[in-house]
Amino acid sequence: MDNKIKPAFDMDHALEVTDGDTEFLKELIEIFNADFPERLERISMAIKEKDSNVLNEAGHALKGSSGNLGLTRVYELSWKLEKMGKAKNMEGANKIFKQLKEELERVKNFVSQSGWEKT
């Protein structure tokens, strides 16, 4: 599998959270994929409107769900955005947001491949 496409995914952690139930993990990923576009929109609007409170909240929510699923890079980037919101310092938020969108696209592409849960 091409490393440019494969996201940062801690499969061991994700399987631990789901007690090794890959079908449940696939369901959770489907829910995550359905939710993240709205979360990205909230983050985007927070950055455009310089609303640090919304950035904090939206970053925190995405951090939590991605952390539970073992999506380590999404977790890290969301955490950075959350911290920026909390500190009321939005400098560099656009760059991190762009990286976050790219990583989420990698996640989406990765889990659309047959057998991804067996890697």
DSSP file (Angstrom, degrees, kcal/mol; ACC not computed):
  #  RESIDUE AA STRUCTURE BP1 BP2  ACC     N-H-->O    O-->H-N    N-H-->O    O-->H-N    TCO  KAPPA ALPHA  PHI   PSI    X-CA   Y-CA   Z-CA
    1    1 A M              0   0    0      0, 0.0     2,-0.3     0, 0.0     5,-0.0   0.000 360.0 360.0 360.0 137.9    0.0    0.0    0.0
    2    2 A D    >>  -     0   0    0      1,-0.2     4,-1.9     2,-0.1     3,-1.4  -0.497 360.0-146.6 -70.2 123.8    1.3    3.4   -0.9
    3    3 A N  T 34 S+     0   0    0     -2,-0.3    -1,-0.2     1,-0.3     0, 0.0   0.720  96.5  66.6 -65.7 -20.7    2.4    5.4    2.2
    4    4 A K  T 34 S+     0   0    0      1,-0.2    -1,-0.3     3,-0.0    -2,-0.1   0.784 110.8  35.5 -68.9 -24.9    1.3    8.6    0.5
    5    5 A I  T <4 S+     0   0    0     -3,-1.4   105,-0.3     2,-0.1    -2,-0.2   0.810  97.6  90.4 -95.2 -36.4   -2.3    7.4    0.8
    6    6 A K  S  < S-     0   0    0     -4,-1.9   101,-0.1   103,-0.1   100,-0.1  -0.443  70.2-141.5 -69.8 126.5   -2.2    5.5    4.0
    7    7 A P        -     0   0    0      0, 0.0     2,-0.9     0, 0.0    -1,-0.1  -0.295  32.1 -86.5 -79.6 169.0   -3.1    7.7    7.0
    8    8 A A        +     0   0    0     63,-0.1    65,-0.7     2,-0.1     2,-0.4  -0.695  64.7 166.0 -74.1 108.3   -1.6    7.6   10.4
    9    9 A F        -     0   0    0     -2,-0.9     2,-1.4    62,-0.2    62,-0.2  -0.974  35.3-154.0-137.0 116.2   -3.7    4.9   11.9
   10   10 A D     >  +     0   0    0     60,-4.0     4,-2.4    -2,-0.4     3,-0.2  -0.703  19.6 177.2 -90.1  87.2   -3.0    3.0   15.2
   11   11 A M  H  > S+     0   0    0     -2,-1.4     4,-2.7     1,-0.2     5,-0.3   0.860  75.9  58.1 -63.1 -36.5   -4.9   -0.1   14.3
   12   12 A D  H  > S+     0   0    0      1,-0.2     4,-1.9     2,-0.2    -1,-0.2   0.926 109.4  45.1 -58.8 -44.2   -3.9   -1.8   17.6
   13   13 A H  H  > S+     0   0    0      2,-0.2     4,-2.5     1,-0.2    -2,-0.2   0.934 112.3  51.0 -64.4 -46.4   -5.5    1.0   19.5
   14   14 A A  H  X S+     0   0    0     -4,-2.4     4,-1.4    55,-0.2    -2,-0.2   0.896 112.4  46.5 -60.1 -40.8   -8.6    1.0   17.4
   15   15 A L  H  <>S+     0   0    0     -4,-2.7     5,-3.9     2,-0.2     6,-0.3   0.832 109.8  54.4 -71.9 -31.1   -9.1   -2.8   17.8
   16   16 A E  H ><5S+     0   0    0     -4,-1.9     3,-1.3    -5,-0.3    -2,-0.2   0.923 107.3  50.4 -65.2 -43.3   -8.5   -2.4   21.6
   17   17 A V  H 3<5S+     0   0    0     -4,-2.5    -1,-0.2     1,-0.3    -2,-0.2   0.846 116.5  41.3 -62.3 -34.5  -11.3    0.1   21.8
   18   18 A T  T ><5S-     0   0    0     -4,-1.4     3,-1.9    -5,-0.2    -1,-0.3   0.204 113.3-115.3-100.1  15.4  -13.6   -2.2   19.9
   19   19 A D  T < 5S-     0   0    0     -3,-1.3    -3,-0.2     1,-0.3    -4,-0.1   0.849  73.9 -57.2  52.4  37.3  -12.5   -5.4   21.7
   20   20 A G  T 3 <S+     0   0    0     -5,-3.9     2,-1.2     1,-0.2    -1,-0.3   0.553  98.5 142.7  76.6   7.5  -11.1   -6.7   18.4
   21   21 A D    <>  -     0   0    0     -3,-1.9     4,-2.2    -6,-0.3    -1,-0.2  -0.690  27.2-176.8 -86.2  97.8  -14.5   -6.4   16.7
   22   22 A T  H  > S+     0   0    0     -2,-1.2     4,-2.5     1,-0.2    -1,-0.2   0.825  81.1  56.4 -66.9 -31.0  -13.6   -5.3   13.2
   23   23 A E  H  > S+     0   0    0      2,-0.2     4,-1.9     1,-0.2    -1,-0.2   0.916 109.0  46.5 -66.3 -41.2  -17.2   -5.0   12.1
   24   24 A F  H  > S+     0   0    0      2,-0.2     4,-2.6     1,-0.2    -2,-0.2   0.906 111.1  52.9 -64.7 -41.7  -17.9   -2.6   15.0
   25   25 A L  H  X S+     0   0    0     -4,-2.2     4,-2.5     1,-0.2    -2,-0.2   0.917 107.6  51.2 -59.9 -43.8  -14.7   -0.7   14.1
   26   26 A K  H  X S+     0   0    0     -4,-2.5     4,-2.2     1,-0.2    -1,-0.2   0.892 109.8  50.2 -61.6 -39.4  -16.0   -0.4   10.5
   27   27 A E  H  X S+     0   0    0     -4,-1.9     4,-2.2     2,-0.2    -2,-0.2   0.921 110.3  49.6 -63.8 -43.4  -19.3    1.0   11.8
   28   28 A L  H  X S+     0   0    0     -4,-2.6     4,-2.6     1,-0.2    -2,-0.2   0.899 110.3  50.4 -63.1 -40.0  -17.5    3.6   13.9
   29   29 A I  H  X S+     0   0    0     -4,-2.5     4,-3.0     2,-0.2    -1,-0.2   0.896 108.3  53.0 -64.5 -40.0  -15.4    4.6   11.0
   30   30 A E  H  X S+     0   0    0     -4,-2.2     4,-1.8     2,-0.2    -2,-0.2   0.921 110.8  46.7 -61.2 -42.9  -18.5    5.0    8.8
   31   31 A I  H  X S+     0   0    0     -4,-2.2     4,-1.8     2,-0.2    -2,-0.2   0.922 112.4  50.4 -63.6 -44.1  -20.0    7.3   11.5
   32   32 A F  H  X S+     0   0    0     -4,-2.6     4,-2.6     1,-0.2    -2,-0.2   0.930 110.0  49.9 -58.9 -47.1  -16.8    9.2   11.8
   33   33 A N  H  < S+     0   0    0     -4,-3.0    -1,-0.2     1,-0.2    -2,-0.2   0.826 110.9  49.7 -64.2 -31.4  -16.7    9.7    8.0
   34   34 A A  H  < S+     0   0    0     -4,-1.8     4,-0.3    -5,-0.2    -1,-0.2   0.825 117.0  41.8 -73.9 -31.2  -20.3   10.9    8.0
   35   35 A D  H >X S+     0   0    0     -4,-1.8     4,-1.6    -3,-0.2     3,-0.7   0.815  96.2  73.3 -85.6 -33.5  -19.5   13.4   10.8
   36   36 A F  H 3X S+     0   0    0     -4,-2.6     4,-2.9     1,-0.2     5,-0.2   0.797  87.1  61.1 -65.3 -29.9  -16.2   14.9    9.9
   37   37 A P  H 3> S+     0   0    0      0, 0.0     4,-2.1     0, 0.0    -1,-0.2   0.923 108.0  46.1 -60.3 -39.8  -17.3   17.1    7.0
   38   38 A E  H <> S+     0   0    0     -3,-0.7     4,-2.1    -4,-0.3    -2,-0.2   0.901 112.6  50.2 -66.4 -39.7  -19.6   19.1    9.4
   39   39 A R  H  X S+     0   0    0     -4,-1.6     4,-2.2     1,-0.2    -1,-0.2   0.901 109.7  50.9 -65.1 -39.7  -16.8   19.3   11.9
   40   40 A L  H  X S+     0   0    0     -4,-2.9     4,-2.9     1,-0.2    -1,-0.2   0.898 107.8  53.2 -63.2 -39.4  -14.4   20.6    9.3
   41   41 A E  H  X S+     0   0    0     -4,-2.1     4,-2.6    -5,-0.2    -1,-0.2   0.905 108.2  50.2 -62.4 -41.2  -17.0   23.2    8.3
   42   42 A R  H  X S+     0   0    0     -4,-2.1     4,-2.3     2,-0.2    -1,-0.2   0.916 112.4  47.0 -62.4 -42.7  -17.2   24.4   11.9
   43   43 A I  H  X S+     0   0    0     -4,-2.2     4,-2.3     2,-0.2    -2,-0.2   0.929 111.9  50.7 -64.8 -44.5  -13.4   24.7   12.1
   44   44 A S  H  X S+     0   0    0     -4,-2.9     4,-2.6     1,-0.2    -2,-0.2   0.926 112.2  46.2 -58.9 -47.0  -13.3   26.5    8.8
   45   45 A M  H  X S+     0   0    0     -4,-2.6     4,-2.8     1,-0.2    -1,-0.2   0.885 110.1  54.3 -64.6 -38.3  -15.9   29.0    9.9
   46   46 A A  H  <>S+     0   0    0     -4,-2.3     5,-2.6    -5,-0.2     4,-0.5   0.910 111.1  45.5 -62.3 -41.0  -14.2   29.5   13.2
   47   47 A I  H ><5S+     0   0    0     -4,-2.3     3,-0.8     3,-0.2    -2,-0.2   0.939 114.3  47.5 -67.6 -46.0  -10.9   30.3   11.5
   48   48 A K  H 3<5S+     0   0    0     -4,-2.6    -2,-0.2     1,-0.2    -1,-0.2   0.897 119.6  39.3 -61.3 -40.3  -12.6   32.7    9.0
   49   49 A E  T 3<5S-     0   0    0     -4,-2.8    -1,-0.2    -5,-0.2    -2,-0.2   0.424 107.2-125.9 -90.7   1.4  -14.5   34.4   11.7
   50   50 A K  T < 5 +     0   0    0     -3,-0.8     2,-1.0    -4,-0.5    -3,-0.2   0.892  52.0 160.1  53.9  43.2  -11.6   34.3   14.1
   51   51 A D     >< -     0   0    0     -5,-2.6     4,-2.1    -6,-0.2    -1,-0.2  -0.793  18.3-179.2 -99.0  94.0  -13.8   32.6   16.7
   52   52 A S  H  > S+     0   0    0     -2,-1.0     4,-2.5     1,-0.2    -1,-0.2   0.815  78.0  58.3 -66.9 -31.1  -11.4   31.0   19.1
   53   53 A N  H  > S+     0   0    0      2,-0.2     4,-2.3     1,-0.2    -1,-0.2   0.933 109.3  43.3 -65.1 -44.8  -14.2   29.5   21.3
   54   54 A V  H  > S+     0   0    0      2,-0.2     4,-3.2     1,-0.2     5,-0.3   0.891 112.8  53.4 -67.4 -38.8  -15.7   27.6   18.4
   55   55 A L  H  X S+     0   0    0     -4,-2.1     4,-2.5     2,-0.2     5,-0.3   0.925 109.8  48.5 -60.8 -43.9  -12.2   26.5   17.2
   56   56 A N  H  X S+     0   0    0     -4,-2.5     4,-2.2     2,-0.2    -2,-0.2   0.946 115.8  43.1 -58.6 -50.4  -11.5   25.2   20.7
   57   57 A E  H  X S+     0   0    0     -4,-2.3     4,-2.4     2,-0.2    -2,-0.2   0.922 116.8  45.2 -65.4 -46.1  -14.8   23.3   20.8
   58   58 A A  H  X S+     0   0    0     -4,-3.2     4,-2.2     2,-0.2     5,-0.2   0.894 114.2  49.2 -67.9 -40.0  -14.7   21.9   17.3
   59   59 A G  H  X S+     0   0    0     -4,-2.5     4,-2.3    -5,-0.3    -1,-0.2   0.906 111.3  50.5 -63.2 -41.5  -11.0   20.9   17.6
   60   60 A H  H  X S+     0   0    0     -4,-2.2     4,-2.3    -5,-0.3    -2,-0.2   0.918 110.1  49.0 -63.1 -44.8  -11.8   19.2   20.9
   61   61 A A  H  X S+     0   0    0     -4,-2.4     4,-2.0     1,-0.2     5,-0.2   0.919 114.3  44.5 -63.0 -44.7  -14.7   17.2   19.5
   62   62 A L  H  X S+     0   0    0     -4,-2.2     4,-2.3     1,-0.2     5,-0.3   0.868 111.1  55.3 -68.9 -35.5  -12.7   16.0   16.4
   63   63 A K  H  X S+     0   0    0     -4,-2.3     4,-2.3    -5,-0.2    -2,-0.2   0.927 108.0  49.2 -60.7 -45.4   -9.8   15.2   18.7
   64   64 A G  H  X S+     0   0    0     -4,-2.3     4,-2.0     2,-0.2    -2,-0.2   0.940 114.1  42.3 -62.3 -50.0  -11.9   13.0   20.9
   65   65 A S  H  X S+     0   0    0     -4,-2.0     4,-1.1     1,-0.2    -1,-0.2   0.892 117.0  47.1 -68.2 -38.4  -13.5   11.0   18.1
   66   66 A S  H  <>S+     0   0    0     -4,-2.3     5,-2.6    -5,-0.2     4,-0.4   0.869 110.3  53.5 -71.1 -34.9  -10.3   10.6   16.1
   67   67 A G  H ><5S+     0   0    0     -4,-2.3     3,-1.1    -5,-0.3    -2,-0.2   0.906 105.9  52.7 -64.4 -41.7   -8.4    9.6   19.3
   68   68 A N  H 3<5S+     0   0    0     -4,-2.0    -1,-0.2     1,-0.2    -2,-0.2   0.819 111.2  47.8 -62.5 -30.1  -10.8    6.8   20.1
   69   69 A L  T 3<5S-     0   0    0     -4,-1.1    -1,-0.2    -5,-0.1   -55,-0.2   0.433 115.0-113.3 -92.8   0.3  -10.4    5.4   16.6
   70   70 A G  T < 5 +     0   0    0     -3,-1.1   -60,-4.0    -4,-0.4     2,-1.7   0.731  64.4 148.9  76.9  20.8   -6.6    5.5   16.6
   71   71 A L     >< +     0   0    0     -5,-2.6     4,-2.6   -62,-0.2   -62,-0.2  -0.620  21.3 177.8 -86.9  80.1   -6.4    8.2   13.9
   72   72 A T  H  > S+     0   0    0     -2,-1.7     4,-2.4   -64,-0.2    -1,-0.2   0.835  70.8  46.3 -62.2 -41.5   -3.2    9.6   15.4
   73   73 A R  H  > S+     0   0    0    -65,-0.7     4,-2.5     2,-0.2    -1,-0.2   0.911 113.8  48.9 -70.4 -40.8   -2.4   12.4   12.9
   74   74 A V  H  > S+     0   0    0    -66,-0.4     4,-2.5     1,-0.2     5,-0.2   0.919 112.0  51.1 -61.3 -42.5   -6.0   13.6   12.9
   75   75 A Y  H  X S+     0   0    0     -4,-2.6     4,-2.5    -9,-0.2    -2,-0.2   0.940 110.6  47.9 -58.3 -49.6   -5.9   13.6   16.7
   76   76 A E  H  X S+     0   0    0     -4,-2.4     4,-2.0     1,-0.2    -2,-0.2   0.914 114.3  45.2 -61.2 -45.0   -2.6   15.6   16.8
   77   77 A L  H  X S+     0   0    0     -4,-2.5     4,-2.0     2,-0.2    -1,-0.2   0.892 113.3  49.9 -68.5 -39.2   -3.8   18.2   14.3
   78   78 A S  H  X S+     0   0    0     -4,-2.5     4,-2.7    -5,-0.2    -1,-0.2   0.898 109.1  53.0 -63.5 -40.5   -7.2   18.6   16.1
   79   79 A W  H  X S+     0   0    0     -4,-2.5     4,-2.8    -5,-0.2    -2,-0.2   0.898 107.0  52.1 -62.0 -41.2   -5.4   19.0   19.4
   80   80 A K  H  X S+     0   0    0     -4,-2.0     4,-2.3     2,-0.2    -1,-0.2   0.923 111.5  46.4 -61.1 -44.0   -3.2   21.8   17.9
   81   81 A L  H  X S+     0   0    0     -4,-2.0     4,-2.4     2,-0.2    -2,-0.2   0.902 111.2  52.0 -65.9 -40.1   -6.4   23.6   16.7
   82   82 A E  H  X S+     0   0    0     -4,-2.7     4,-2.7     1,-0.2    -2,-0.2   0.939 110.3  48.6 -59.2 -47.2   -8.0   23.1   20.1
   83   83 A K  H  X S+     0   0    0     -4,-2.8     4,-2.5     1,-0.2    -2,-0.2   0.890 109.3  52.8 -61.5 -39.6   -5.0   24.5   21.8
   84   84 A M  H  X>S+     0   0    0     -4,-2.3     5,-2.5     2,-0.2     4,-0.6   0.926 111.1  46.8 -61.7 -43.6   -5.0   27.5   19.5
   85   85 A G  H ><5S+     0   0    0     -4,-2.4     3,-0.8     1,-0.2    -2,-0.2   0.920 112.2  49.6 -63.0 -43.8   -8.6   28.2   20.3
   86   86 A K  H 3<5S+     0   0    0     -4,-2.7    -1,-0.2     1,-0.3    -2,-0.2   0.889 114.7  44.4 -62.7 -39.3   -8.1   27.8   24.0
   87   87 A A  H 3<5S-     0   0    0     -4,-2.5    -1,-0.3    -5,-0.2    -2,-0.2   0.513 107.6-127.4 -82.5  -4.8   -5.1   30.2   23.8
   88   88 A K  T <<5S+     0   0    0     -3,-0.8     2,-0.5    -4,-0.6    -3,-0.2   0.856  70.2 128.4  57.8  36.3   -7.1   32.6   21.6
   89   89 A N      < +     0   0    0     -5,-2.5    -1,-0.2    -6,-0.2    -2,-0.2  -0.923  29.5 172.0-124.4 103.1   -4.1   32.5   19.2
   90   90 A M    >   +     0   0    0     -2,-0.5     3,-2.3    -3,-0.1     4,-0.4   0.356  31.7 131.7 -94.6   4.7   -5.3   31.7   15.6
   91   91 A E  T 3  S+     0   0    0      1,-0.3    -2,-0.1     2,-0.1    -7,-0.0  -0.408  80.7  10.0 -63.4 124.6   -1.9   32.3   14.0
   92   92 A G  T 3> S+     0   0    0     -2,-0.2     4,-1.8     3,-0.0    -1,-0.3   0.447  89.4 124.1  87.6   0.9   -1.1   29.4   11.7
   93   93 A A  H <>  +     0   0    0     -3,-2.3     4,-2.8     1,-0.2     5,-0.2   0.871  69.3  56.7 -63.6 -36.9   -4.6   27.8   12.0
   94   94 A N  H  > S+     0   0    0     -4,-0.4     4,-2.3     1,-0.2    -1,-0.2   0.904 106.5  49.7 -61.2 -40.9   -5.1   27.8    8.2
   95   95 A K  H  > S+     0   0    0      2,-0.2     4,-2.0     1,-0.2    -1,-0.2   0.927 113.6  44.7 -64.3 -45.5   -1.9   25.8    7.7
   96   96 A I  H  X S+     0   0    0     -4,-1.8     4,-2.5     1,-0.2    -2,-0.2   0.891 111.4  54.3 -66.4 -38.8   -2.9   23.2   10.3
   97   97 A F  H  X S+     0   0    0     -4,-2.8     4,-2.6     2,-0.2    -2,-0.2   0.907 107.1  50.9 -61.2 -42.1   -6.5   23.1    8.9
   98   98 A K  H  X S+     0   0    0     -4,-2.3     4,-2.1     2,-0.2    -1,-0.2   0.922 111.0  48.1 -61.5 -44.2   -5.1   22.4    5.5
   99   99 A Q  H  X S+     0   0    0     -4,-2.0     4,-2.4     1,-0.2    -2,-0.2   0.892 110.7  52.4 -62.6 -39.7   -3.0   19.5    6.9
  100  100 A L  H  X S+     0   0    0     -4,-2.5     4,-2.6     2,-0.2    -2,-0.2   0.922 108.4  49.5 -63.2 -45.3   -6.1   18.2    8.8
  101  101 A K  H  X S+     0   0    0     -4,-2.6     4,-1.9     1,-0.2    -1,-0.2   0.912 111.6  49.6 -60.5 -42.4   -8.2   18.2    5.6
  102  102 A E  H  X S+     0   0    0     -4,-2.1     4,-1.9     1,-0.2    -2,-0.2   0.908 111.7  47.9 -63.4 -42.5   -5.5   16.3    3.7
  103  103 A E  H  X S+     0   0    0     -4,-2.4     4,-2.3     1,-0.2    -2,-0.2   0.899 110.1  51.7 -67.5 -39.8   -5.2   13.7    6.5
  104  104 A L  H  X S+     0   0    0     -4,-2.6     4,-2.6     1,-0.2    -1,-0.2   0.857 107.8  52.9 -65.1 -33.9   -8.9   13.2    6.7
  105  105 A E  H  X S+     0   0    0     -4,-1.9     4,-2.6     2,-0.2    -1,-0.2   0.893 108.1  50.9 -66.7 -38.6   -9.0   12.7    2.9
  106  106 A R  H  X S+     0   0    0     -4,-1.9     4,-2.8     2,-0.2    -2,-0.2   0.912 110.1  49.9 -63.1 -41.6   -6.3   10.0    3.4
  107  107 A V  H  X S+     0   0    0     -4,-2.3     4,-2.7     2,-0.2     5,-0.2   0.955 111.2  48.7 -59.6 -50.3   -8.4    8.4    6.1
  108  108 A K  H  X S+     0   0    0     -4,-2.6     4,-0.7     1,-0.2    -2,-0.2   0.913 114.7  44.7 -57.9 -45.4  -11.5    8.4    3.8
  109  109 A N  H  < S+     0   0    0     -4,-2.6     3,-0.5     1,-0.2     4,-0.4   0.900 112.8  52.1 -66.2 -40.9   -9.5    6.9    0.9
  110  110 A F  H >< S+     0   0    0     -4,-2.8     3,-1.4  -105,-0.3    -2,-0.2   0.936 110.8  45.4 -61.8 -48.7   -7.8    4.3    3.1
  111  111 A V  H 3< S+     0   0    0     -4,-2.7    -1,-0.2     1,-0.3    -2,-0.2   0.568 101.9  67.2 -78.1  -6.1  -11.1    3.0    4.6
  112  112 A S  T 3< S+     0   0    0     -4,-0.7     2,-0.3    -3,-0.5    -1,-0.3   0.588  83.7  94.5 -83.7  -9.6  -12.7    2.9    1.3
  113  113 A Q  S X  S-     0   0    0     -3,-1.4     3,-1.5    -4,-0.4     2,-0.1  -0.630  88.3-107.5 -83.5 138.2  -10.3    0.1    0.3
  114  114 A S  T 3  S+     0   0    0     -2,-0.3    -1,-0.1     1,-0.2    -2,-0.1  -0.419 101.9  14.7 -63.6 132.5  -11.5   -3.5    0.7
  115  115 A G  T >  S+     0   0    0     -2,-0.1     3,-1.9    -4,-0.1    -1,-0.2   0.592  77.5 138.1  81.4  11.2   -9.8   -5.2    3.6
  116  116 A W  G X   +     0   0    0     -3,-1.5     3,-1.6     1,-0.3    -2,-0.1   0.840  67.0  62.3 -57.8 -33.0   -8.3   -2.0    5.2
  117  117 A E  G 3  S+     0   0    0      1,-0.3    -1,-0.3     2,-0.1    -3,-0.1   0.573  96.2  60.2 -72.5  -7.6   -9.3   -3.3    8.7
  118  118 A K  G <         0   0    0     -3,-1.9    -1,-0.3     1,-0.2    -2,-0.2   0.385 360.0 360.0 -99.0   2.6   -6.9   -6.3    8.3
  119  119 A T    <         0   0    0     -3,-1.6    -1,-0.2    -4,-0.2    -2,-0.1   0.481 360.0 360.0 -84.5 360.0   -3.8   -4.1    7.8
